Amino acid sequence: MEINEAYKIFNCSEESTDEEIDRHYFMWIKKEKASRNNPDANDPIDLEIINHAYETIKKHREHGTLPPNDSKTLRAKVEHFFTYYKLQTLGILVLIIVSVAAFQTILDQRQEQAELNSLPKESVSIMFYGSYFEPGLAASEKDENKIVENILTAFPEWERITTTLNYSPHELTDGSDIGIQQKSAAILALEKPDLYIMDLDYFNLHAPSGMFHPLNELESGGETSRLLHYAQTGEDGKEQLYGIELTNESLFNGVPVHDQTRKIAAIRKDSGNKENALAFMKEFSGQ
């Protein structure tokens, strides 16, 4: 029931006092009682309407323009509205953040690719893999630059060389060694250099996998058996030459490595720079 209709039934207004409202209500109660006791009354009183009007006025005066139930309903609707749109807003913000991050990644990749395209053609890429580097030097940019400098001294015509120092311990003394070995194995699997320089143990471990290019053209070079390293792969079951030991230590001038470690060079099977890789092997194996 509308509040205006309730006041009209009571013949009152909003300016009426609570006492006046109560007095009118009790007057209606008395009239209704008298009406029930007089069956011949022409205008029977509907007590339900009177009670509804009285409750509407009381609730209006106590709680404002809406009764408590309506207020709760409105609050629930408002809370639902903000909860729903808050979730939507958060979802939109997350989508924006992810989109911006993806867009930035694409920009970074394009920028990186543009920088690579602007560089001279790569002459050879080399991964130094094994335990002959100290752990703290495994990712030393200074040492990588020094090795590149030593290679360019031997091959001044080469314009660009990329290197990766991938330290991997043989002996696992604690949890950190396990982590380092797992990381180095992941790098070995993901990167695709033209040439590997491995210590002897790692060469013997990986050569049978068929990942190296056979070096048949180097077998007649007069090397001793100590310098040539063969392996039998699962492809044809035939033992072939896959590695040559490096004896020219000028490659590591100015770089702290274990000098007594035997370092074996092997060419990746799908290398795109096989000729330069072979030239490198001949130069630093003393041929």
C-alpha positions in Angstrom: 0.0 0.0 0.0 1.2 3.5 -0.9 1.9 5.8 2.1 -0.4 8.5 0.7 -3.3 6.0 0.5 -2.6 4.9 4.1 -2.8 8.5 5.4 -6.0 9.1 3.4 -7.7 6.0 5.0 -6.8 7.4 8.4 -7.8 11.0 7.4 -4.4 12.2 8.5 -1.2 13.7 7.0 2.5 13.3 7.5 2.3 16.3 9.9 0.1 14.3 12.2 1.6 13.1 15.5 2.0 9.4 16.4 -0.6 9.9 19.1 -3.1 11.2 16.4 -2.4 8.2 14.2 -2.9 5.8 17.2 -6.1 7.6 18.2 -7.5 7.2 14.6 -6.5 3.6 14.5 -8.3 2.7 17.8 -11.3 4.6 16.5 -11.4 2.4 13.5 -11.1 -0.7 15.7 -14.1 0.4 17.8 -16.1 1.1 14.6 -15.2 -2.3 13.2 -16.3 -4.0 16.5 -19.6 -2.1 16.5 -20.1 -3.0 12.9 -19.7 -6.7 13.7 -22.2 -6.4 16.5 -24.7 -4.7 14.2 -25.6 -7.0 11.3 -27.8 -4.3 9.7 -24.9 -1.9 9.2 -24.8 -0.5 5.7 -21.1 0.1 5.4 -19.0 -2.8 7.0 -15.4 -2.0 7.8 -12.6 -4.0 6.4 -10.2 -4.4 9.4 -7.5 -5.9 7.2 -7.2 -2.7 5.1 -7.1 -0.6 8.4 -4.3 -2.8 9.8 -2.4 -2.6 6.6 -2.7 1.2 6.5 -1.6 1.4 10.1 1.5 -0.8 9.6 2.4 1.1 6.4 2.4 4.4 8.3 4.3 3.0 11.3 7.0 1.4 9.1 7.3 4.6 7.0 7.8 6.7 10.1 10.3 4.2 11.6 12.3 3.2 8.6 11.9 5.9 6.0 10.3 5.6 2.6 10.6 1.8 2.4 9.6 -0.9 4.9 12.4 -3.1 6.3 11.8 -6.0 3.9 12.0 -3.7 0.9 15.1 -2.0 2.3 16.8 -5.4 2.7 15.7 -6.3 -0.8 17.2 -3.1 -2.1 20.5 -3.6 -0.2 20.7 -7.1 -1.5 20.2 -5.9 -5.1 22.8 -3.1 -4.6 25.3 -5.6 -3.1 24.7 -8.1 -5.9 25.1 -5.3 -8.5 28.5 -4.3 -7.1 29.6 -7.9 -6.5 28.7 -8.9 -10.0 30.2 -5.9 -11.7 33.3 -6.0 -9.4 34.0 -9.5 -10.7 33.4 -8.3 -14.2 35.7 -5.4 -13.7 38.4 -7.6 -12.2 38.0 -10.0 -15.1 38.4 -7.1 -17.6 41.5 -5.8 -15.7 43.1 -9.2 -15.8 42.3 -9.5 -19.5 43.8 -6.1 -20.1 46.9 -6.9 -18.2 47.4 -10.3 -20.0 46.8 -8.6 -23.3 49.3 -5.8 -22.6 51.9 -8.4 -21.4 51.3 -10.5 -24.6 51.5 -7.4 -26.8 54.8 -6.3 -25.0 56.2 -9.8 -25.5 55.4 -9.7 -29.2 57.1 -6.2 -29.4 60.1 -7.5 -27.5 60.4 -10.5 -29.8 60.1 -8.3 -32.9 62.7 -5.9 -31.6 65.0 -8.7 -30.7 64.5 -10.2 -34.2 65.1 -6.8 -35.8 68.3 -6.5 -33.8 69.4 -10.0 -34.9 68.6 -9.2 -38.5 70.7 -6.1 -38.3 73.8 -8.1 -37.1 76.3 -9.7 -39.5 75.6 -13.3 -40.5 76.6 -15.7 -37.8 79.9 -17.5 -38.7 79.5 -20.2 -36.1 77.7 -20.8 -32.8 79.4 -22.8 -30.0 78.3 -24.4 -26.8 80.9 -25.1 -24.1 79.3 -28.0 -22.1 80.7 -29.9 -19.2 82.6 -29.4 -15.9 85.8 -27.7 -17.0 84.3 -24.3 -16.2 84.0 -23.3 -12.6 80.3 -23.1 -11.5 80.5 -19.4 -10.9 81.8 -18.8 -14.4 79.1 -20.8 -16.2 77.2 -17.6 -17.3 80.1 -15.2 -17.3 79.6 -12.6 -20.2 83.2 -11.5 -19.6 84.6 -15.0 -20.3 82.3 -15.5 -23.3 83.6 -12.3 -24.8 87.2 -13.3 -24.2 86.7 -16.7 -25.9 85.1 -14.9 -28.9 88.1 -12.6 -29.0 90.4 -15.6 -29.0 88.5 -17.2 -31.9 88.4 -14.0 -34.0 92.2 -13.8 -33.5 92.5 -17.1 -35.3 89.7 -16.3 -37.8 89.7 -12.5 -38.4 87.5 -12.9 -41.5 84.6 -14.1 -39.3 82.2 -11.4 -38.4 80.0 -12.8 -35.7 80.3 -15.7 -33.2 77.9 -16.7 -30.5 78.8 -18.8 -27.5 77.1 -20.5 -24.6 78.9 -21.5 -21.4 76.9 -24.4 -20.1 78.4 -25.7 -16.9 77.3 -29.1 -15.7 78.8 -31.0 -12.8 79.6 -34.7 -13.0 79.5 -35.3 -9.2 76.4 -34.3 -7.4 77.3 -33.3 -3.8 74.2 -31.4 -2.8 70.8 -30.3 -4.1 72.2 -27.3 -5.9 74.3 -29.5 -8.1 71.2 -31.5 -9.1 69.5 -28.2 -10.0 72.5 -27.0 -12.0 72.7 -30.3 -13.9 69.0 -30.3 -14.7 69.2 -26.7 -16.0 72.2 -27.5 -18.1 70.4 -30.6 -19.6 67.5 -28.3 -20.5 69.8 -25.8 -22.2 71.5 -28.7 -24.1 68.1 -29.9 -25.3 66.7 -26.4 -26.3 69.7 -24.7 -27.9 71.0 -25.7 -31.3 74.6 -24.6 -31.8 76.8 -25.6 -34.7 79.6 -26.9 -32.5 79.9 -28.5 -29.1 83.0 -28.4 -26.9 82.5 -31.1 -24.3 84.6 -32.8 -21.7 85.3 -36.4 -22.5 82.8 -37.9 -20.2 79.9 -35.9 -21.6 81.0 -36.6 -25.2 81.0 -40.3 -24.5 77.6 -40.0 -22.9 75.9 -38.1 -25.8 77.8 -39.3 -28.9 75.8 -42.6 -29.2 72.5 -40.6 -29.4 73.2 -39.7 -33.0 73.2 -35.9 -32.4 76.6 -35.3 -33.9 77.8 -35.1 -37.5 80.3 -37.8 -38.6 83.8 -36.5 -39.3 84.9 -38.9 -42.0 86.7 -36.2 -43.9 89.1 -35.7 -41.0 90.1 -39.3 -40.4 93.1 -39.1 -42.8 94.7 -36.1 -41.1 97.4 -38.1 -39.3 96.0 -37.6 -35.8 96.8 -40.1 -33.1 94.1 -42.3 -31.7 94.1 -40.2 -28.5 92.8 -37.2 -30.5 90.1 -39.0 -32.4 86.9 -40.1 -30.6 84.6 -42.6 -32.1 81.1 -43.7 -31.2 78.6 -46.3 -32.3 75.1 -44.8 -32.9 71.8 -46.6 -33.1 71.1 -45.4 -36.6 73.4 -47.8 -38.5 75.3 -49.6 -35.7 78.6 -48.6 -37.3 81.3 -46.9 -35.3 82.3 -43.5 -36.8 84.4 -40.6 -35.9 82.4 -37.9 -34.2 84.8 -35.9 -32.0 88.3 -34.4 -32.1 90.2 -33.5 -29.0 91.3 -29.8 -28.8 95.0 -29.4 -28.0 95.5 -25.7 -28.8 94.8 -24.0 -25.5 94.9 -20.5 -27.0 91.1 -20.9 -27.3 90.9 -20.4 -23.5 93.6 -17.7 -23.1 92.6 -15.4 -20.3 89.7 -17.7 -19.2 89.9 -19.8 -16.0 89.2 -23.4 -17.0 90.6 -26.7 -15.8 93.6 -27.2 -18.1 93.9 -30.9 -17.5 90.3 -31.6 -18.7 90.2 -33.2 -22.1 87.9 -31.1 -24.3 86.3 -32.8 -27.3 84.8 -30.8 -30.3 81.8 -32.2 -32.1 79.6 -30.8 -34.8 75.8 -30.8 -34.5 74.2 -33.1 -37.1 71.9 -30.3 -38.4 74.5 -27.5 -38.2 74.0 -24.7 -40.7 77.7 -23.8 -40.6 79.5 -27.1 -41.0 82.4 -25.7 -43.0 83.3 -23.1 -40.4 82.8 -25.6 -37.6 85.3 -28.0 -39.3 87.8 -25.1 -39.8 87.5 -24.3 -36.1 88.2 -28.0 -35.2 91.2 -28.1 -37.4 92.6 -24.9 -36.0 92.3 -25.8 -32.3 93.1 -29.5 -32.6 96.5 -28.7 -34.0 96.0 -30.1 -37.5 
